[in-house]
Amino acid sequence: MDMAVSSDILSAHSTGAPYVTGNFAPLMNEVTAFDLEVIGHISESLNGRFLRMGPNPVDEPDTAWLKRYHWFMGAGMAHGVRLREGKAEWFRSRFIVDAHTAKVRRIQPIPGPGEGQRDTPVNTNLILVGGKLCAVAEAGGLPVELDYELESIRRTDLDGTLEAGFTGHTKRDPITGEQHALTYEPFQPVRYVSIGPDGRATTKARIDLPHIPMIHDMAFTTSFIVVPDFPVTFQPERAHTEFPWLWDERRPARIGLLPRDGNVSHLQWFEVPRCFAFHFANAYDDGDLTIIDLPEHSSMFRTDQNGPDEGAPILVRWTLNRTTGRLSETVLDDRGNDFPRINGRHGGLDYRYINTAHWGERVAFGPAMKHDLQRGTNEVHDYGRGRMTTEPVFVRKPGAVAEDEGWIMSSVYDPDRRDSDIVILDARDFTGEPIATIRLPGRIPFTFHGGWAPDANATTPSN
């Protein structure tokens, strides 16, 4: 046994095998299809691309490779459906070109900064930055700019404005139009970065911590940036996989409120229940209180180093009293929820609705859920026997007034057919029949994130 992996590590004998089987299994080839079958009716207002992104390793698996494989570390693959005037015109799946993928697939590497250092796999999210579609990932890699048909064009450091790597999540401020981000990577401070509508980044704060925490996502309010510091930290000496962030029994969990101007001397820390969170639904200020809603995992990468199999997360609300420095927790839903999405018009503001995907034991996905925070009720949309959704994306209808006046779009895997569909729900009739189901010519492996990218002349906003 590798001496760096001692027998007292609970996850010392975990393997990546579960993360390359079933719908976790990668696709071997890129896919292109036109004139997709549609069951139901797609609104003529939906003109743009519905996008998904996830890992799709290019290596041939063997025992040694599976031991070291982590679900988060594979090459990226982008998936997209183009909608126009009520039709599903095309579907494409394309590898995101990084240095290793180019070598294995024997294709030309893409140009751009960061060669040999920041050209690592990009597999986490697809976002619009300054009007350009970018594939992004955290912990050091640079974004990869894609064209309209999802081909990799180049790596980008946002016109030289990124000091280091990027992140898998940005959060757009509906008031200022800027995108907020927290970036982290080995041997670098955590950075609070703001990206303007022009796609250029400004580092507003550098936060030095005594360790290097994993920060997958962030949240913001009108006054603060929410800084998570959970006990999953950079520990390459204890890792038996290519993913060096592991549960750290020595560390407590805390959450910080950093003023939006980046003044680190005024960063206020709050002790939170010992846990981990990949995602934040939203946050907002209410007088002397700051409210944060998030899916909470009891631990992460403690018993399984190859993937996030630590039990089902629960949806909770943290209420931070900035005067007393204390935090209280309320459970909003304990049935297993993650991948939260909201109406982006309410980012950083008081809001009512969260949409999530079910996350059960053994990383088992399932139906979608709609949480009404005002009424304290939860609705479930079951896509059918055994069918599993990923992140439910809210797309606001043109001219909408109500917060939930829009569509829910998601990729749904059918294990009986071994194919995927793109399913569109009316967000105000969440448990009702889909208004449209788009049949795909194959499957989309379980992805992480994506969203709606409207065409330049479309009236539906991005989220």
C-alpha positions in Angstrom: 0.0 0.0 0.0 1.1 3.6 -0.7 2.6 4.8 2.6 0.7 8.1 2.1 -2.6 6.2 2.6 -2.7 4.8 6.1 -5.1 2.1 7.4 -6.9 4.6 9.6 -8.3 6.4 6.6 -11.9 5.2 6.3 -11.9 5.7 2.5 -8.5 4.0 1.9 -10.1 1.1 -0.1 -12.8 3.1 -2.0 -12.7 2.8 -5.8 -14.0 4.9 -8.8 -15.9 1.9 -10.2 -19.3 3.1 -9.2 -18.7 6.4 -11.0 -18.1 4.8 -14.5 -21.2 2.6 -14.5 -24.8 3.1 -15.4 -25.5 6.7 -16.4 -22.2 7.7 -14.8 -20.4 5.9 -17.6 -18.7 8.2 -20.1 -19.6 8.6 -23.8 -16.9 7.3 -26.2 -17.8 9.6 -29.0 -19.2 13.1 -29.7 -22.8 13.2 -30.9 -24.7 15.4 -33.4 -28.3 15.1 -34.3 -30.9 17.3 -36.0 -34.7 17.8 -36.0 -35.3 16.1 -32.6 -38.6 14.5 -31.7 -40.8 16.7 -29.5 -43.7 15.4 -27.4 -45.9 18.3 -26.5 -45.3 22.0 -27.4 -42.1 24.1 -26.9 -42.9 27.8 -26.4 -41.9 30.0 -29.3 -40.4 32.3 -26.7 -37.6 29.7 -26.0 -35.0 30.7 -28.5 -31.5 29.6 -27.5 -29.6 26.7 -26.1 -30.2 24.5 -23.1 -26.8 23.4 -21.9 -25.3 20.8 -19.6 -21.7 20.0 -18.5 -20.1 17.1 -16.7 -17.1 14.8 -16.5 -16.5 12.4 -19.3 -13.1 10.7 -18.9 -11.2 9.8 -22.1 -8.9 7.2 -20.5 -9.4 3.4 -20.9 -10.3 2.1 -17.4 -8.3 -0.6 -15.7 -7.9 -1.6 -12.0 -5.2 0.9 -11.2 -6.9 3.7 -13.1 -10.2 3.0 -11.2 -8.5 3.1 -7.9 -7.2 6.6 -8.6 -10.3 7.9 -10.5 -12.4 10.5 -9.0 -15.8 11.5 -10.5 -14.8 15.2 -10.4 -11.5 14.8 -12.3 -12.5 13.5 -15.8 -12.4 15.4 -19.0 -15.3 17.7 -19.6 -18.1 17.2 -22.1 -20.6 19.9 -23.1 -24.2 18.9 -24.1 -26.6 21.3 -25.8 -30.0 21.5 -27.4 -30.8 24.4 -29.7 -34.4 25.6 -29.6 -35.9 28.0 -32.1 -39.6 28.9 -32.8 -41.0 25.9 -31.1 -38.6 23.3 -32.6 -35.6 21.4 -31.2 -33.2 22.0 -34.1 -30.2 20.1 -32.9 -28.4 18.3 -30.1 -24.6 18.2 -29.7 -22.2 16.6 -27.3 -18.6 17.9 -27.5 -15.4 17.2 -25.5 -13.9 20.2 -23.8 -10.3 20.2 -25.0 -7.7 20.2 -22.3 -4.0 19.2 -22.6 -4.7 15.5 -21.6 -7.8 15.1 -23.8 -6.0 16.5 -26.8 -3.2 14.0 -26.3 -5.4 11.0 -25.8 -7.8 11.8 -28.7 -4.9 12.8 -30.9 -6.2 16.2 -31.8 -4.7 19.7 -31.9 -4.5 21.4 -28.5 -6.3 24.7 -28.2 -4.4 28.0 -27.9 -4.5 30.3 -25.0 -2.7 31.2 -21.8 -1.8 28.8 -19.0 -0.2 26.1 -21.1 1.4 23.4 -18.9 -0.1 24.9 -15.7 -3.8 25.9 -16.1 -4.8 23.7 -19.0 -6.3 21.0 -16.8 -9.7 19.4 -17.3 -12.7 21.7 -17.4 -15.8 19.8 -16.6 -18.1 21.7 -14.2 -20.3 24.4 -15.6 -21.2 26.4 -18.7 -21.7 30.1 -18.2 -21.9 33.3 -20.2 -19.1 35.7 -19.4 -19.2 39.0 -21.2 -21.5 37.5 -23.8 -19.2 34.6 -24.5 -20.0 31.0 -23.6 -17.3 29.5 -21.3 -16.7 26.1 -19.9 -15.4 26.5 -16.3 -14.0 24.5 -13.4 -12.5 25.3 -10.0 -9.2 24.9 -8.3 -6.8 26.4 -10.9 -7.9 25.7 -14.4 -8.7 28.5 -16.9 -12.0 28.8 -18.6 -12.4 27.4 -22.2 -14.3 29.6 -24.6 -16.8 27.7 -26.8 -18.4 28.6 -30.1 -22.2 28.4 -30.7 -22.0 24.8 -31.6 -19.9 23.9 -28.5 -16.5 23.5 -30.1 -13.6 24.5 -27.9 -11.9 27.7 -29.2 -9.3 28.7 -26.7 -8.4 29.0 -23.0 -9.1 32.5 -21.6 -7.9 34.5 -18.6 -10.6 37.1 -19.3 -8.3 39.4 -21.3 -5.5 39.0 -18.7 -7.6 40.1 -15.8 -7.6 36.8 -13.9 -4.7 36.6 -11.4 -4.9 32.9 -11.1 -7.5 30.2 -11.9 -11.2 30.4 -12.0 -14.3 28.7 -10.4 -17.1 26.3 -11.3 -19.7 28.8 -10.1 -20.3 32.5 -10.6 -23.4 34.2 -9.2 -24.9 37.1 -11.2 -26.1 40.2 -9.3 -29.5 41.2 -10.8 -28.9 44.8 -9.6 -25.4 45.5 -10.7 -25.0 43.0 -13.5 -21.7 41.8 -12.2 -20.8 38.1 -11.6 -19.4 37.2 -8.1 -17.0 34.4 -7.7 -14.7 32.8 -5.1 -11.6 31.1 -6.5 -9.2 28.7 -4.7 -6.4 26.4 -5.6 -3.3 24.9 -4.0 -0.8 27.4 -2.5 -2.9 30.4 -3.4 -5.1 32.6 -1.2 -8.8 32.5 -1.7 -9.8 35.3 -4.0 -13.1 37.2 -4.2 -13.4 38.1 -7.9 -16.0 40.3 -9.5 -16.6 40.0 -13.3 -18.2 43.0 -15.0 -20.7 42.9 -17.9 -17.6 43.4 -20.2 -16.2 40.0 -19.1 -13.2 41.4 -17.3 -12.3 40.4 -13.8 -11.4 42.4 -10.8 -9.8 40.8 -7.7 -11.5 42.6 -4.8 -10.0 40.6 -1.9 -7.4 38.0 -1.1 -8.3 35.9 1.9 -5.4 34.0 3.6 -6.5 30.9 5.5 -4.3 28.5 7.5 -5.4 25.7 5.1 -6.8 25.4 1.6 -10.5 24.6 1.7 -12.6 23.3 -1.2 -15.0 26.1 -2.2 -17.3 24.8 -5.0 -19.9 27.6 -4.8 -20.7 30.9 -3.1 -23.5 33.2 -2.3 -23.9 37.0 -1.9 -26.3 39.6 -0.5 -26.6 43.3 -1.2 -23.9 43.9 1.4 -21.8 40.8 1.8 -20.0 37.9 0.0 -20.7 34.6 1.7 -17.3 32.8 2.3 -17.5 29.1 3.2 -14.7 27.4 5.1 -15.7 23.8 5.5 -13.5 20.9 6.7 -12.7 19.5 3.3 -9.1 20.7 2.7 -6.1 20.1 0.4 -4.4 17.0 1.7 -2.5 15.3 -1.1 -0.4 13.3 1.3 -3.5 11.4 2.4 -5.2 11.0 -1.0 -5.2 7.8 -3.0 -7.0 9.4 -5.9 -6.1 12.3 -8.2 -8.5 14.5 -6.2 -6.5 15.8 -3.1 -9.4 17.5 -1.2 -10.5 15.3 1.8 -12.5 15.5 5.0 -10.3 16.9 7.8 -11.3 15.8 11.3 -9.1 18.5 12.7 -11.1 21.4 11.3 -14.3 23.0 12.4 -16.8 24.5 10.0 -17.5 28.2 9.6 -19.0 30.8 7.3 -17.8 34.3 6.7 -19.5 37.5 5.7 -17.1 39.7 3.7 -18.2 43.2 2.9 -18.8 43.7 -0.9 -15.9 46.2 -1.1 -13.5 43.4 -0.2 -12.3 44.8 3.1 -10.9 41.6 4.7 -10.3 43.4 8.0 -14.1 43.5 8.4 -14.7 39.8 7.5 -17.0 38.3 10.2 -16.8 34.6 10.9 -19.7 32.4 12.3 -19.4 28.9 13.6 -21.7 26.5 11.8 -22.7 22.9 12.3 -19.8 20.6 11.2 -20.7 19.8 7.7 -20.0 20.4 4.0 -21.9 22.1 1.3 -21.3 22.0 -2.4 -24.0 24.6 -3.3 -25.9 27.6 -2.0 -29.4 28.3 -3.1 -29.4 32.0 -2.1 -28.7 34.5 0.6 -30.1 37.9 1.6 -30.0 40.5 4.4 -32.9 41.2 6.8 -31.9 44.0 9.1 -29.2 42.7 11.5 -29.7 39.1 10.1 -28.3 37.4 7.1 -30.2 34.4 5.7 -28.4 31.6 3.9 -30.2 28.6 2.3 -28.2 25.6 1.2 -28.1 21.8 0.9 -26.0 20.5 3.8 -24.0 17.2 3.8 -23.0 15.7 7.1 -19.5 15.1 5.7 -17.7 14.7 2.4 -14.8 12.6 1.0 -14.5 10.9 4.4 -15.6 7.4 3.6 -15.3 7.6 -0.2 -12.4 9.4 -1.8 -13.6 8.6 -5.3 -16.9 10.6 -5.2 -19.5 12.3 -3.1 -21.1 9.3 -1.5 -21.6 10.5 2.1 -25.3 10.1 2.4 -28.2 12.4 1.3 -28.0 16.1 1.9 -30.7 18.1 3.6 -32.0 21.5 2.7 -31.4 24.0 5.6 -31.6 27.7 6.4 -28.9 29.4 8.4 -29.8 32.6 10.1 -26.7 34.7 11.1 -27.2 37.4 13.7 -24.4 39.9 12.8 -24.9 41.7 16.1 -24.5 38.7 18.4 -22.3 36.7 16.1 -24.5 33.6 16.5 -26.1 31.3 14.0 -29.2 29.2 14.1 -30.3 26.4 11.8 -33.7 25.4 10.5 -34.4 22.3 8.4 -36.4 23.1 5.3 -36.5 19.6 3.7 -34.8 16.4 4.9 -35.7 14.1 2.0 -32.4 14.6 0.1 -31.9 17.7 -2.0 -29.1 19.4 -4.0 -28.4 21.3 -7.2 -30.6 24.3 -6.1 -31.7 26.8 -8.6 -33.8 29.9 -8.2 -35.2 32.7 -10.4 -32.0 34.7 -11.0 -33.9 38.0 -10.7 -33.9 37.3 -6.9 -30.2 36.5 -6.4 -29.0 38.2 -3.2 -32.5 39.3 -2.4 -35.5 38.1 -0.4 -37.2 35.3 -2.4 -39.8 32.6 -2.1 -38.9 29.5 -4.3 -36.1 27.0 -4.6 -36.0 24.2 -7.2 -33.8 21.2 -6.4 -33.0 17.7 -7.6 -33.4 14.7 -5.3 -30.1 13.3 -4.1 -30.5 10.1 -2.2 -28.3 7.5 -0.6 -25.4 6.1 -2.8 -25.6 9.3 -5.0 -29.0 8.2 -6.4 -30.8 10.9 -8.2 -34.6 11.1 -8.8 -37.4 13.6 -9.0 -37.3 17.4 -8.9 -38.6 19.4 -6.0 -40.1 22.9 -5.6 -39.8 24.5 -2.2 -42.2 27.3 -1.3 -40.3 29.1 1.6 -43.2 31.4 2.3 -45.8 28.7 2.8 -43.3 26.1 4.0 -44.5 23.5 1.5 -42.7 21.3 -1.0 -43.9 19.9 -4.3 -42.4 16.9 -6.1 -42.4 16.3 -9.8 -41.9 12.6 -10.5 -40.7 12.1 -14.1 -41.7 8.4 -14.1 -40.6 5.1 -12.8 -36.9 5.0 -12.3 -36.3 8.3 -14.3 -33.7 10.6 -12.8 -33.3 14.3 -13.2 -30.3 16.5 -12.7 -30.2 20.2 -11.9 -33.6 21.9 -12.6 -33.0 25.2 -14.4 -35.5 28.0 -14.0 -36.1 30.1 -17.1 -38.2 33.2 -16.6 -41.0 33.8 -19.1 -40.9 37.2 -21.0 -42.7 39.8 -19.1 -43.2 37.6 -16.0 -44.5 39.3 -12.8 -44.6 36.4 -10.4 -41.4 34.9 -9.1 -42.2 31.4 -10.3 -43.6 32.5 -13.7 -41.4 30.5 -16.0 -40.3 27.1 -17.1 -38.2 24.4 -15.4 -35.8 22.7 -17.8 -33.8 19.6 -17.0 -32.1 16.6 -18.4 -33.8 13.4 -17.4 -32.3 9.9 -17.7 -34.5 6.9 -18.4 -32.7 3.7 -17.3 -35.2 1.5 -19.2 -34.5 3.1 -22.6 -30.9 4.0 -21.6 -31.6 7.4 -23.2 -32.1 10.9 -21.9 -34.8 13.5 -22.5 -34.9 17.3 -22.0 -38.1 17.9 -20.1 -39.8 21.3 -19.8 -42.3 21.9 -17.0 -44.5 24.9 -16.3 -43.0 26.1 -13.0 -46.4 27.2 -11.8 -47.8 23.7 -12.5 -44.9 21.9 -11.1 -46.5 18.5 -10.5 -48.5 18.6 -13.8 -47.6 16.9 -17.0 -44.5 18.3 -18.9 -45.4 20.9 -21.5 -42.7 19.4 -23.7 -40.4 16.4 -23.8 -37.5 16.4 -26.2 -36.2 13.0 -27.2 -32.4 12.8 -27.5 -30.5 10.3 -29.7 -28.8 8.8 -26.7 -28.0 9.7 -23.1 -26.4 12.6 -21.2 -24.3 11.1 -18.4 -25.0 12.6 -15.0 -23.8 16.2 -15.3 -23.0 18.9 -12.8 -24.3 22.2 -14.1 -25.4 24.3 -17.0 -28.3 26.6 -17.9 -30.1 28.5 -20.5 -28.2 30.6 -23.0 -30.7 32.7 -24.9 -30.0 33.8 -28.5 -28.8 37.4 -28.8 -32.2 38.6 -30.0 -34.2 36.4 -27.7 -36.5 37.8 -25.0 -36.0 35.1 -22.4 -33.2 36.0 -20.0 -30.3 33.9 -18.9 -30.1 32.7 -15.3 
